[in-house]
Amino acid sequence: MRTPLICVLLFPLAALCQKIDENKVDELTKASVKRTTWEKVCNSSFSKKFTAYARVSKVDSTLYLGFKAMTGKELSVKEGDEFTLITKGDSITLHSLKSVTSCKGCGSQGFGGSGVEGINLAFIVPAKQAAYLKNNPVQKIRLYTSIGYIEDELNEKNAKTLMKEFELIQ
């Protein structure tokens, strides 16, 4: 009697856990593609700054960090602009792969935030830095934009979520 009740209570939690969203070989390019689900890493309700999501992708042997942010502001990021992940003992700086301008809904995940100005970016993560991020929680992120920089601190739960994203993909 207790087992079904426990399963009913825990199933919704399991459904919300990060996981591999895509794991395939592209039929045209023959590239191996593996992606995690988008997961929240910054909560505007806590920080009052912005809401952000991240996911890690691996195409053949190259790792990418996808980053979406609902900023509520019009901004742009140029190719090569910096995205810094700050841990307790170090900081890792990644560079935007291309120039991107914000648009309504670009930083959202689903319908929530689809009317809010946001941005969707990608960064290459070298293997050594990915291994470091898998074992060291990010405490703060900073993204340089056309209007200066936006930054936020990650709470413990979101820092662990980001670590798990890197763990899943490797």
Secondary structure, DSSP 8 states (H G I E B T S, - for coil): -HHHHHHHHHHHHHHTS--EEEEEE-TTT--EEEEE--EEEE-HHHHSS-EEEEEEEEETTEEEEEEEEE-SS--EE-TT-EEEEEESS-EEEEEBSS-EE-EETTT-SSSTTTTSEEEEEEEEE-HHHHHHHHHS-EEEEEEEETTEEEEEE--HHHHHHHHHHHHHH-
